[in-house]
């Protein structure tokens, strides 16, 4: 939890502080859940187990042009 959010939680008390922590955690879980497929894909690529790109990159020499 970022320090600004901690300060926000500490600025209130009781049920409000609990509600703010719950809200922060719910948002954090949503963000992490959305990133899970990206992380899995990245780990596969880093382990050389990922599927190849859907396209090929071709290189060619082109003479200088004006």
PQR file of N, CA, C, O and H, with PARSE charges and radii, in Angstrom:
ATOM      1  N   UNK A   1       0.848  -1.170   0.000 -0.4000 1.5000
ATOM      2  CA  UNK A   1       0.000   0.000   0.000 -0.0000 2.0000
ATOM      3  C   UNK A   1       0.895   1.236   0.000  0.5500 1.7000
ATOM      4  O   UNK A   1       1.762   1.373   0.863 -0.5500 1.4000
ATOM      5  N   UNK A   2       0.691   2.134  -0.961 -0.4000 1.5000
ATOM      6  CA  UNK A   2       1.492   3.365  -1.006 -0.0000 2.0000
ATOM      7  C   UNK A   2       1.304   4.216   0.249  0.5500 1.7000
ATOM      8  O   UNK A   2       0.257   4.176   0.896 -0.5500 1.4000
ATOM      9  H   UNK A   2      -0.013   2.022  -1.663  0.4000 1.0000
ATOM     10  N   UNK A   3       2.326   4.976   0.573 -0.4000 1.5000
ATOM     11  CA  UNK A   3       2.278   5.794   1.794 -0.0000 2.0000
ATOM     12  C   UNK A   3       1.105   6.763   1.798  0.5500 1.7000
ATOM     13  O   UNK A   3       0.515   7.005   2.851 -0.5500 1.4000
ATOM     14  H   UNK A   3       3.177   5.009   0.049  0.4000 1.0000
ATOM     15  N   UNK A   4       0.757   7.317   0.653 -0.4000 1.5000
ATOM     16  CA  UNK A   4      -0.380   8.244   0.591 -0.0000 2.0000
ATOM     17  C   UNK A   4      -1.669   7.548   0.989  0.5500 1.7000
ATOM     18  O   UNK A   4      -2.515   8.136   1.662 -0.5500 1.4000
ATOM     19  H   UNK A   4       1.236   7.120  -0.202  0.4000 1.0000
ATOM     20  N   UNK A   5      -1.822   6.296   0.575 -0.4000 1.5000
ATOM     21  CA  UNK A   5      -3.018   5.531   0.954 -0.0000 2.0000
ATOM     22  C   UNK A   5      -2.997   5.177   2.431  0.5500 1.7000
ATOM     23  O   UNK A   5      -4.041   5.185   3.084 -0.5500 1.4000
ATOM     24  H   UNK A   5      -1.135   5.818   0.028  0.4000 1.0000
ATOM     25  N   UNK A   6      -1.837   4.871   2.959 -0.4000 1.5000
ATOM     26  CA  UNK A   6      -1.720   4.584   4.398 -0.0000 2.0000
ATOM     27  C   UNK A   6      -2.101   5.823   5.197  0.5500 1.7000
ATOM     28  O   UNK A   6      -2.825   5.728   6.189 -0.5500 1.4000
ATOM     29  H   UNK A   6      -0.990   4.865   2.429  0.4000 1.0000
ATOM     30  N   UNK A   7      -1.616   6.985   4.766 -0.4000 1.5000
ATOM     31  CA  UNK A   7      -1.966   8.241   5.449 -0.0000 2.0000
ATOM     32  C   UNK A   7      -3.470   8.465   5.408  0.5500 1.7000
ATOM     33  O   UNK A   7      -4.063   8.924   6.384 -0.5500 1.4000
ATOM     34  H   UNK A   7      -1.028   7.062   3.960  0.4000 1.0000
ATOM     35  N   UNK A   8      -4.086   8.139   4.273 -0.4000 1.5000
ATOM     36  CA  UNK A   8      -5.534   8.286   4.143 -0.0000 2.0000
ATOM     37  C   UNK A   8      -6.267   7.377   5.128  0.5500 1.7000
ATOM     38  O   UNK A   8      -7.237   7.795   5.761 -0.5500 1.4000
ATOM     39  H   UNK A   8      -3.604   7.766   3.480  0.4000 1.0000
ATOM     40  N   UNK A   9      -5.807   6.146   5.252 -0.4000 1.5000
ATOM     41  CA  UNK A   9      -6.427   5.205   6.191 -0.0000 2.0000
ATOM     42  C   UNK A   9      -6.257   5.694   7.631  0.5500 1.7000
ATOM     43  O   UNK A   9      -7.180   5.607   8.441 -0.5500 1.4000
ATOM     44  H   UNK A   9      -5.019   5.807   4.738  0.4000 1.0000
ATOM     45  N   UNK A  10      -5.070   6.206   7.933 -0.4000 1.5000
ATOM     46  CA  UNK A  10      -4.807   6.665   9.298 -0.0000 2.0000
ATOM     47  C   UNK A  10      -5.518   7.976   9.636  0.5500 1.7000
ATOM     48  O   UNK A  10      -5.636   8.336  10.807 -0.5500 1.4000
ATOM     49  H   UNK A  10      -4.321   6.276   7.275  0.4000 1.0000
ATOM     50  N   UNK A  11      -5.992   8.689   8.607 -0.4000 1.5000
ATOM     51  CA  UNK A  11      -6.661   9.965   8.867 -0.0000 2.0000
ATOM     52  C   UNK A  11      -8.101   9.784   9.357  0.5500 1.7000
ATOM     53  O   UNK A  11      -8.727  10.735   9.825 -0.5500 1.4000
ATOM     54  H   UNK A  11      -5.896   8.396   7.656  0.4000 1.0000
ATOM     55  N   UNK A  12      -8.613   8.569   9.246 -0.4000 1.5000
ATOM     56  CA  UNK A  12      -9.963   8.273   9.727 -0.0000 2.0000
ATOM     57  C   UNK A  12      -9.870   7.141  10.749  0.5500 1.7000
ATOM     58  O   UNK A  12      -8.791   6.596  10.979 -0.5500 1.4000
ATOM     59  H   UNK A  12      -8.104   7.796   8.866  0.4000 1.0000
ATOM     60  N   UNK A  13     -10.978   6.796  11.348 -0.4000 1.5000
ATOM     61  CA  UNK A  13     -10.927   5.721  12.336 -0.0000 2.0000
ATOM     62  C   UNK A  13     -12.136   4.807  12.191  0.5500 1.7000
ATOM     63  O   UNK A  13     -13.086   5.098  11.464 -0.5500 1.4000
ATOM     64  H   UNK A  13     -11.855   7.238  11.161  0.4000 1.0000
ATOM     65  N   UNK A  14     -12.067   3.711  12.898 -0.4000 1.5000
ATOM     66  CA  UNK A  14     -13.190   2.780  12.958 -0.0000 2.0000
ATOM     67  C   UNK A  14     -13.576   2.200  11.618  0.5500 1.7000
ATOM     68  O   UNK A  14     -12.720   1.813  10.822 -0.5500 1.4000
ATOM     69  H   UNK A  14     -11.295   3.475  13.489  0.4000 1.0000
ATOM     70  N   UNK A  15     -14.881   2.142  11.373 -0.4000 1.5000
ATOM     71  CA  UNK A  15     -15.390   1.514  10.156 -0.0000 2.0000
ATOM     72  C   UNK A  15     -14.867   2.165   8.866  0.5500 1.7000
ATOM     73  O   UNK A  15     -14.708   1.487   7.851 -0.5500 1.4000
ATOM     74  H   UNK A  15     -15.577   2.456  12.019  0.4000 1.0000
ATOM     75  N   UNK A  16     -14.602   3.476   8.908 -0.4000 1.5000
ATOM     76  CA  UNK A  16     -14.083   4.142   7.708 -0.0000 2.0000
ATOM     77  C   UNK A  16     -12.702   3.621   7.333  0.5500 1.7000
ATOM     78  O   UNK A  16     -12.416   3.406   6.155 -0.5500 1.4000
ATOM     79  H   UNK A  16     -14.732   4.026   9.733  0.4000 1.0000
ATOM     80  N   UNK A  17     -11.854   3.422   8.319 -0.4000 1.5000
ATOM     81  CA  UNK A  17     -10.509   2.922   8.019 -0.0000 2.0000
ATOM     82  C   UNK A  17     -10.576   1.491   7.483  0.5500 1.7000
ATOM     83  O   UNK A  17      -9.848   1.130   6.558 -0.5500 1.4000
ATOM     84  H   UNK A  17     -12.086   3.597   9.276  0.4000 1.0000
ATOM     85  N   UNK A  18     -11.449   0.690   8.071 -0.4000 1.5000
ATOM     86  CA  UNK A  18     -11.624  -0.685   7.599 -0.0000 2.0000
ATOM     87  C   UNK A  18     -12.120  -0.669   6.158  0.5500 1.7000
ATOM     88  O   UNK A  18     -11.623  -1.422   5.321 -0.5500 1.4000
ATOM     89  H   UNK A  18     -12.040   0.984   8.823  0.4000 1.0000
ATOM     90  N   UNK A  19     -13.082   0.173   5.871 -0.4000 1.5000
ATOM     91  CA  UNK A  19     -13.650   0.277   4.533 -0.0000 2.0000
ATOM     92  C   UNK A  19     -12.600   0.690   3.509  0.5500 1.7000
ATOM     93  O   UNK A  19     -12.589   0.173   2.392 -0.5500 1.4000
ATOM     94  H   UNK A  19     -13.486   0.785   6.552  0.4000 1.0000
ATOM     95  N   UNK A  20     -11.722   1.611   3.875 -0.4000 1.5000
ATOM     96  CA  UNK A  20     -10.684   2.071   2.944 -0.0000 2.0000
ATOM     97  C   UNK A  20      -9.650   0.983   2.666  0.5500 1.7000
ATOM     98  O   UNK A  20      -9.183   0.842   1.536 -0.5500 1.4000
ATOM     99  H   UNK A  20     -11.730   2.031   4.783  0.4000 1.0000
ATOM    100  N   UNK A  21      -9.294   0.221   3.685 -0.4000 1.5000
ATOM    101  CA  UNK A  21      -8.359  -0.891   3.473 -0.0000 2.0000
ATOM    102  C   UNK A  21      -9.009  -1.954   2.595  0.5500 1.7000
ATOM    103  O   UNK A  21      -8.377  -2.481   1.679 -0.5500 1.4000
ATOM    104  H   UNK A  21      -9.673   0.336   4.604  0.4000 1.0000
ATOM    105  N   UNK A  22     -10.269  -2.267   2.875 -0.4000 1.5000
ATOM    106  CA  UNK A  22     -10.980  -3.252   2.053 -0.0000 2.0000
ATOM    107  C   UNK A  22     -11.072  -2.793   0.600  0.5500 1.7000
ATOM    108  O   UNK A  22     -10.874  -3.583  -0.323 -0.5500 1.4000
ATOM    109  H   UNK A  22     -10.782  -1.840   3.619  0.4000 1.0000
ATOM    110  N   UNK A  23     -11.369  -1.533   0.408 -0.4000 1.5000
ATOM    111  CA  UNK A  23     -11.472  -0.986  -0.937 -0.0000 2.0000
ATOM    112  C   UNK A  23     -10.127  -1.046  -1.651  0.5500 1.7000
ATOM    113  O   UNK A  23     -10.058  -1.426  -2.820 -0.5500 1.4000
ATOM    114  H   UNK A  23     -11.530  -0.890   1.157  0.4000 1.0000
ATOM    115  N   UNK A  24      -9.066  -0.673  -0.954 -0.4000 1.5000
ATOM    116  CA  UNK A  24      -7.726  -0.742  -1.550 -0.0000 2.0000
ATOM    117  C   UNK A  24      -7.406  -2.184  -1.957  0.5500 1.7000
ATOM    118  O   UNK A  24      -6.930  -2.427  -3.066 -0.5500 1.4000
ATOM    119  H   UNK A  24      -9.122  -0.365  -0.005  0.4000 1.0000
ATOM    120  N   UNK A  25      -7.663  -3.120  -1.075 -0.4000 1.5000
ATOM    121  CA  UNK A  25      -7.325  -4.518  -1.346 -0.0000 2.0000
ATOM    122  C   UNK A  25      -8.153  -5.078  -2.504  0.5500 1.7000
ATOM    123  O   UNK A  25      -7.636  -5.827  -3.332 -0.5500 1.4000
ATOM    124  H   UNK A  25      -8.050  -2.923  -0.175  0.4000 1.0000
ATOM    125  N   UNK A  26      -9.414  -4.723  -2.562 -0.4000 1.5000
ATOM    126  CA  UNK A  26     -10.276  -5.167  -3.660 -0.0000 2.0000
ATOM    127  C   UNK A  26      -9.733  -4.653  -5.003  0.5500 1.7000
ATOM    128  O   UNK A  26      -9.676  -5.397  -5.982 -0.5500 1.4000
ATOM    129  H   UNK A  26      -9.835  -4.114  -1.890  0.4000 1.0000
ATOM    130  N   UNK A  27      -9.341  -3.384  -5.036 -0.4000 1.5000
ATOM    131  CA  UNK A  27      -8.766  -2.810  -6.260 -0.0000 2.0000
ATOM    132  C   UNK A  27      -7.436  -3.473  -6.609  0.5500 1.7000
ATOM    133  O   UNK A  27      -7.165  -3.739  -7.780 -0.5500 1.4000
ATOM    134  H   UNK A  27      -9.389  -2.780  -4.241  0.4000 1.0000
ATOM    135  N   UNK A  28      -6.603  -3.742  -5.602 -0.4000 1.5000
ATOM    136  CA  UNK A  28      -5.310  -4.387  -5.839 -0.0000 2.0000
ATOM    137  C   UNK A  28      -5.503  -5.783  -6.424  0.5500 1.7000
ATOM    138  O   UNK A  28      -4.795  -6.169  -7.355 -0.5500 1.4000
ATOM    139  H   UNK A  28      -6.822  -3.526  -4.650  0.4000 1.0000
ATOM    140  N   UNK A  29      -6.448  -6.533  -5.888 -0.4000 1.5000
ATOM    141  CA  UNK A  29      -6.719  -7.878  -6.412 -0.0000 2.0000
ATOM    142  C   UNK A  29      -7.219  -7.817  -7.850  0.5500 1.7000
ATOM    143  O   UNK A  29      -6.857  -8.664  -8.667 -0.5500 1.4000
ATOM    144  H   UNK A  29      -7.022  -6.220  -5.132  0.4000 1.0000
ATOM    145  N   UNK A  30      -8.041  -6.833  -8.165 -0.4000 1.5000
ATOM    146  CA  UNK A  30      -8.542  -6.672  -9.529 -0.0000 2.0000
ATOM    147  C   UNK A  30      -7.396  -6.361 -10.491  0.5500 1.7000
ATOM    148  O   UNK A  30      -7.321  -6.929 -11.581 -0.5500 1.4000
ATOM    149  H   UNK A  30      -8.336  -6.145  -7.502  0.4000 1.0000
ATOM    150  N   UNK A  31      -6.508  -5.461 -10.084 -0.4000 1.5000
ATOM    151  CA  UNK A  31      -5.358  -5.107 -10.936 -0.0000 2.0000
ATOM    152  C   UNK A  31      -4.461  -6.315 -11.145  0.5500 1.7000
ATOM    153  O   UNK A  31      -4.037  -6.580 -12.270 -0.5500 1.4000
ATOM    154  H   UNK A  31      -6.569  -5.000  -9.199  0.4000 1.0000
ATOM    155  N   UNK A  32      -4.167  -7.051 -10.086 -0.4000 1.5000
ATOM    156  CA  UNK A  32      -3.303  -8.233 -10.204 -0.0000 2.0000
ATOM    157  C   UNK A  32      -3.962  -9.311 -11.056  0.5500 1.7000
ATOM    158  O   UNK A  32      -3.296  -9.971 -11.854 -0.5500 1.4000
ATOM    159  H   UNK A  32      -4.512  -6.836  -9.172  0.4000 1.0000
ATOM    160  N   UNK A  33      -5.248  -9.487 -10.891 -0.4000 1.5000
ATOM    161  CA  UNK A  33      -5.972 -10.478 -11.680 -0.0000 2.0000
ATOM    162  C   UNK A  33      -5.894 -10.148 -13.162  0.5500 1.7000
ATOM    163  O   UNK A  33      -5.731 -11.043 -13.992 -0.5500 1.4000
ATOM    164  H   UNK A  33      -5.789  -8.951 -10.243  0.4000 1.0000
ATOM    165  N   UNK A  34      -6.009  -8.872 -13.496 -0.4000 1.5000
ATOM    166  CA  UNK A  34      -5.945  -8.451 -14.895 -0.0000 2.0000
ATOM    167  C   UNK A  34      -4.550  -8.659 -15.475  0.5500 1.7000
ATOM    168  O   UNK A  34      -4.412  -8.881 -16.678 -0.5500 1.4000
ATOM    169  H   UNK A  34      -6.142  -8.146 -12.822  0.4000 1.0000
ATOM    170  N   UNK A  35      -3.527  -8.592 -14.649 -0.4000 1.5000
ATOM    171  CA  UNK A  35      -2.145  -8.740 -15.121 -0.0000 2.0000
ATOM    172  C   UNK A  35      -1.676 -10.188 -15.192  0.5500 1.7000
ATOM    173  O   UNK A  35      -0.654 -10.473 -15.816 -0.5500 1.4000
ATOM    174  H   UNK A  35      -3.639  -8.412 -13.672  0.4000 1.0000
ATOM    175  N   UNK A  36      -2.396 -11.092 -14.572 -0.4000 1.5000
ATOM    176  CA  UNK A  36      -1.971 -12.495 -14.502 -0.0000 2.0000
ATOM    177  C   UNK A  36      -1.690 -13.102 -15.873  0.5500 1.7000
ATOM    178  O   UNK A  36      -0.651 -13.744 -16.031 -0.5500 1.4000
ATOM    179  H   UNK A  36      -3.226 -10.860 -14.066  0.4000 1.0000
ATOM    180  N   UNK A  37      -2.567 -12.934 -16.885 -0.4000 1.5000
ATOM    181  CA  UNK A  37      -2.262 -13.519 -18.202 -0.0000 2.0000
ATOM    182  C   UNK A  37      -0.996 -12.937 -18.831  0.5500 1.7000
ATOM    183  O   UNK A  37      -0.237 -13.658 -19.479 -0.5500 1.4000
ATOM    184  H   UNK A  37      -3.410 -12.412 -16.757  0.4000 1.0000
ATOM    185  N   UNK A  38      -0.768 -11.650 -18.645 -0.4000 1.5000
ATOM    186  CA  UNK A  38       0.434 -11.025 -19.182 -0.0000 2.0000
ATOM    187  C   UNK A  38       1.688 -11.596 -18.535  0.5500 1.7000
ATOM    188  O   UNK A  38       2.670 -11.871 -19.224 -0.5500 1.4000
ATOM    189  H   UNK A  38      -1.385 -11.064 -18.119  0.4000 1.0000
ATOM    190  N   UNK A  39       1.664 -11.771 -17.244 -0.4000 1.5000
ATOM    191  CA  UNK A  39       2.814 -12.331 -16.535 -0.0000 2.0000
ATOM    192  C   UNK A  39       3.062 -13.771 -16.969  0.5500 1.7000
ATOM    193  O   UNK A  39       4.211 -14.171 -17.156 -0.5500 1.4000
ATOM    194  H   UNK A  39       0.866 -11.547 -16.685  0.4000 1.0000
ATOM    195  N   UNK A  40       2.004 -14.546 -17.130 -0.4000 1.5000
ATOM    196  CA  UNK A  40       2.166 -15.925 -17.595 -0.0000 2.0000
ATOM    197  C   UNK A  40       2.807 -15.962 -18.973  0.5500 1.7000
ATOM    198  O   UNK A  40       3.708 -16.762 -19.224 -0.5500 1.4000
ATOM    199  H   UNK A  40       1.071 -14.220 -16.978  0.4000 1.0000
ATOM    200  N   UNK A  41       2.345 -15.105 -19.855 -0.4000 1.5000
ATOM    201  CA  UNK A  41       2.907 -15.037 -21.208 -0.0000 2.0000
ATOM    202  C   UNK A  41       4.380 -14.634 -21.159  0.5500 1.7000
ATOM    203  O   UNK A  41       5.211 -15.229 -21.846 -0.5500 1.4000
ATOM    204  H   UNK A  41       1.613 -14.456 -19.651  0.4000 1.0000
ATOM    205  N   UNK A  42       4.696 -13.644 -20.363 -0.4000 1.5000
ATOM    206  CA  UNK A  42       6.078 -13.187 -20.231 -0.0000 2.0000
ATOM    207  C   UNK A  42       6.976 -14.297 -19.699  0.5500 1.7000
ATOM    208  O   UNK A  42       8.086 -14.486 -20.198 -0.5500 1.4000
ATOM    209  H   UNK A  42       4.021 -13.161 -19.805  0.4000 1.0000
ATOM    210  N   UNK A  43       6.518 -15.022 -18.707 -0.4000 1.5000
ATOM    211  CA  UNK A  43       7.312 -16.113 -18.156 -0.0000 2.0000
ATOM    212  C   UNK A  43       7.542 -17.213 -19.188  0.5500 1.7000
ATOM    213  O   UNK A  43       8.631 -17.783 -19.252 -0.5500 1.4000
ATOM    214  H   UNK A  43       5.617 -14.868 -18.302  0.4000 1.0000
ATOM    215  N   UNK A  44       6.531 -17.513 -19.991 -0.4000 1.5000
ATOM    216  CA  UNK A  44       6.704 -18.499 -21.057 -0.0000 2.0000
ATOM    217  C   UNK A  44       7.756 -18.044 -22.054  0.5500 1.7000
ATOM    218  O   UNK A  44       8.605 -18.830 -22.473 -0.5500 1.4000
ATOM    219  H   UNK A  44       5.647 -17.050 -19.938  0.4000 1.0000
ATOM    220  N   UNK A  45       7.699 -16.770 -22.435 -0.4000 1.5000
ATOM    221  CA  UNK A  45       8.686 -16.241 -23.377 -0.0000 2.0000
ATOM    222  C   UNK A  45      10.090 -16.278 -22.787  0.5500 1.7000
ATOM    223  O   UNK A  45      11.044 -16.623 -23.485 -0.5500 1.4000
ATOM    224  H   UNK A  45       7.009 -16.131 -22.095  0.4000 1.0000
ATOM    225  N   UNK A  46      10.223 -15.936 -21.539 -0.4000 1.5000
ATOM    226  CA  UNK A  46      11.528 -15.926 -20.888 -0.0000 2.0000
ATOM    227  C   UNK A  46      12.093 -17.341 -20.743  0.5500 1.7000
ATOM    228  O   UNK A  46      13.309 -17.531 -20.726 -0.5500 1.4000
ATOM    229  H   UNK A  46       9.448 -15.656 -20.972  0.4000 1.0000
ATOM    230  N   UNK A  47      11.215 -18.316 -20.639 -0.4000 1.5000
ATOM    231  CA  UNK A  47      11.642 -19.709 -20.537 -0.0000 2.0000
ATOM    232  C   UNK A  47      11.745 -20.376 -21.906  0.5500 1.7000
ATOM    233  O   UNK A  47      11.949 -21.587 -21.986 -0.5500 1.4000
ATOM    234  H   UNK A  47      10.228 -18.161 -20.653  0.4000 1.0000
ATOM    235  N   UNK A  48      11.607 -19.603 -22.983 -0.4000 1.5000
ATOM    236  CA  UNK A  48      11.639 -20.123 -24.352 -0.0000 2.0000
ATOM    237  C   UNK A  48      10.589 -21.195 -24.583  0.5500 1.7000
ATOM    238  O   UNK A  48      10.808 -22.121 -25.365 -0.5500 1.4000
ATOM    239  H   UNK A  48      11.441 -18.619 -22.918  0.4000 1.0000
ATOM    240  N   UNK A  49       9.471 -21.081 -23.923 -0.4000 1.5000
ATOM    241  CA  UNK A  49       8.400 -22.058 -24.101 -0.0000 2.0000
ATOM    242  C   UNK A  49       7.198 -21.435 -24.802  0.5500 1.7000
ATOM    243  O   UNK A  49       6.219 -22.118 -25.103 -0.5500 1.4000
ATOM    244  H   UNK A  49       9.293 -20.330 -23.288  0.4000 1.0000
ATOM    245  N   UNK A  50       7.283 -20.146 -25.055 -0.4000 1.5000
ATOM    246  CA  UNK A  50       6.146 -19.462 -25.652 -0.0000 2.0000
ATOM    247  C   UNK A  50       5.971 -19.788 -27.107  0.5500 1.7000
ATOM    248  O   UNK A  50       6.890 -20.260 -27.776 -0.5500 1.4000
ATOM    249  H   UNK A  50       8.079 -19.592 -24.810  0.4000 1.0000
ATOM    250  N   UNK A  51       4.790 -19.531 -27.580 -0.4000 1.5000
ATOM    251  CA  UNK A  51       4.529 -19.746 -28.991 -0.0000 2.0000
ATOM    252  C   UNK A  51       5.218 -18.642 -29.783  0.5500 1.7000
ATOM    253  O   UNK A  51       5.344 -17.516 -29.300 -0.5500 1.4000
ATOM    254  H   UNK A  51       4.044 -19.148 -27.036  0.4000 1.0000
ATOM    255  N   UNK A  52       5.665 -18.958 -30.995 -0.4000 1.5000
ATOM    256  CA  UNK A  52       6.320 -17.931 -31.794 -0.0000 2.0000
ATOM    257  C   UNK A  52       5.336 -16.840 -32.190  0.5500 1.7000
ATOM    258  O   UNK A  52       4.121 -17.021 -32.122 -0.5500 1.4000
ATOM    259  H   UNK A  52       5.563 -19.872 -31.387  0.4000 1.0000
ATOM    260  N   UNK A  53       5.880 -15.718 -32.599 -0.4000 1.5000
ATOM    261  CA  UNK A  53       5.025 -14.613 -33.016 -0.0000 2.0000
ATOM    262  C   UNK A  53       4.147 -15.037 -34.186  0.5500 1.7000
ATOM    263  O   UNK A  53       4.485 -15.966 -34.919 -0.5500 1.4000
ATOM    264  H   UNK A  53       6.868 -15.571 -32.655  0.4000 1.0000
ATOM    265  N   UNK A  54       3.049 -14.372 -34.354 -0.4000 1.5000
ATOM    266  CA  UNK A  54       2.103 -14.707 -35.409 -0.0000 2.0000
ATOM    267  C   UNK A  54       2.579 -14.219 -36.778  0.5500 1.7000
ATOM    268  O   UNK A  54       1.927 -14.500 -37.784 -0.5500 1.4000
ATOM    269  H   UNK A  54       2.775 -13.617 -33.759  0.4000 1.0000
ATOM    270  N   UNK A  55       3.680 -13.509 -36.840 -0.4000 1.5000
ATOM    271  CA  UNK A  55       4.190 -12.993 -38.100 -0.0000 2.0000
ATOM    272  C   UNK A  55       5.707 -13.117 -38.124  0.5500 1.7000
ATOM    273  O   UNK A  55       6.357 -13.223 -37.084 -0.5500 1.4000
ATOM    274  H   UNK A  55       4.210 -13.281 -36.023  0.4000 1.0000
ATOM    275  N   UNK A  56       6.255 -13.100 -39.339 -0.4000 1.5000
ATOM    276  CA  UNK A  56       7.703 -13.160 -39.492 -0.0000 2.0000
ATOM    277  C   UNK A  56       8.223 -11.774 -39.855  0.5500 1.7000
ATOM    278  O   UNK A  56       7.550 -11.003 -40.538 -0.5500 1.4000
ATOM    279  H   UNK A  56       5.726 -13.014 -40.183  0.4000 1.0000
ATOM    280  N   UNK A  57       9.402 -11.480 -39.399 -0.4000 1.5000
ATOM    281  CA  UNK A  57      10.045 -10.216 -39.736 -0.0000 2.0000
ATOM    282  C   UNK A  57      11.090 -10.508 -40.797  0.5500 1.7000
ATOM    283  O   UNK A  57      11.967 -11.350 -40.604 -0.5500 1.4000
ATOM    284  H   UNK A  57       9.949 -12.107 -38.844  0.4000 1.0000
ATOM    285  N   UNK A  58      10.992  -9.811 -41.913 -0.4000 1.5000
ATOM    286  CA  UNK A  58      11.939  -9.986 -43.008 -0.0000 2.0000
ATOM    287  C   UNK A  58      12.801  -8.727 -43.119  0.5500 1.7000
ATOM    288  O   UNK A  58      12.306  -7.610 -42.967 -0.5500 1.4000
ATOM    289  H   UNK A  58      10.280  -9.127 -42.070  0.4000 1.0000
ATOM    290  N   UNK A  59      14.089  -8.919 -43.384 -0.4000 1.5000
ATOM    291  CA  UNK A  59      15.019  -7.811 -43.563 -0.0000 2.0000
ATOM    292  C   UNK A  59      15.445  -7.768 -45.009  0.5500 1.7000
ATOM    293  O   UNK A  59      15.639  -8.806 -45.642 -0.5500 1.4000
ATOM    294  H   UNK A  59      14.491  -9.827 -43.508  0.4000 1.0000
ATOM    295  N   UNK A  60      15.589  -6.571 -45.530 -0.4000 1.5000
ATOM    296  CA  UNK A  60      16.117  -6.455 -46.887 -0.0000 2.0000
ATOM    297  C   UNK A  60      16.899  -5.156 -46.982  0.5500 1.7000
ATOM    298  O   UNK A  60      16.615  -4.189 -46.276 -0.5500 1.4000
ATOM    299  H   UNK A  60      15.431  -5.728 -45.016  0.4000 1.0000
ATOM    300  N   UNK A  61      17.876  -5.151 -47.855 -0.4000 1.5000
ATOM    301  CA  UNK A  61      18.669  -3.950 -48.118 -0.0000 2.0000
ATOM    302  C   UNK A  61      17.994  -3.149 -49.204  0.5500 1.7000
ATOM    303  O   UNK A  61      17.582  -3.691 -50.230 -0.5500 1.4000
ATOM    304  H   UNK A  61      18.107  -5.937 -48.428  0.4000 1.0000
ATOM    305  N   UNK A  62      17.884  -1.868 -48.975 -0.4000 1.5000
ATOM    306  CA  UNK A  62      17.259  -0.959 -49.944 -0.0000 2.0000
ATOM    307  C   UNK A  62      18.281   0.116 -50.283  0.5500 1.7000
ATOM    308  O   UNK A  62      18.863   0.710 -49.376 -0.5500 1.4000
ATOM    309  H   UNK A  62      18.219  -1.428 -48.142  0.4000 1.0000
ATOM    310  N   UNK A  63      18.517   0.384 -51.579 -0.4000 1.5000
ATOM    311  CA  UNK A  63      19.472   1.431 -51.912 -0.0000 2.0000
ATOM    312  C   UNK A  63      19.006   2.787 -51.414  0.5500 1.7000
ATOM    313  O   UNK A  63      17.807   3.032 -51.275 -0.5500 1.4000
ATOM    314  H   UNK A  63      18.044  -0.099 -52.316  0.4000 1.0000
ATOM    315  N   UNK A  64      19.948   3.650 -51.150 -0.4000 1.5000
ATOM    316  CA  UNK A  64      19.631   4.990 -50.672 -0.0000 2.0000
ATOM    317  C   UNK A  64      18.729   5.709 -51.679  0.5500 1.7000
ATOM    318  O   UNK A  64      18.895   5.548 -52.889 -0.5500 1.4000
ATOM    319  H   UNK A  64      20.922   3.451 -51.263  0.4000 1.0000
ATOM    320  N   UNK A  65      17.794   6.485 -51.189 -0.4000 1.5000
ATOM    321  CA  UNK A  65      16.861   7.193 -52.053 -0.0000 2.0000
ATOM    322  C   UNK A  65      16.768   8.648 -51.611  0.5500 1.7000
ATOM    323  O   UNK A  65      17.037   8.990 -50.460 -0.5500 1.4000
ATOM    324  H   UNK A  65      17.660   6.616 -50.207  0.4000 1.0000
ATOM    325  N   UNK A  66      16.384   9.480 -52.548 -0.4000 1.5000
ATOM    326  CA  UNK A  66      16.142  10.885 -52.227 -0.0000 2.0000
ATOM    327  C   UNK A  66      14.680  11.152 -52.166  0.5500 1.7000
ATOM    328  O   UNK A  66      14.270  12.284 -51.908 -0.5500 1.4000
ATOM    329  H   UNK A  66      16.165   9.202 -53.483  0.4000 1.0000
TER
END
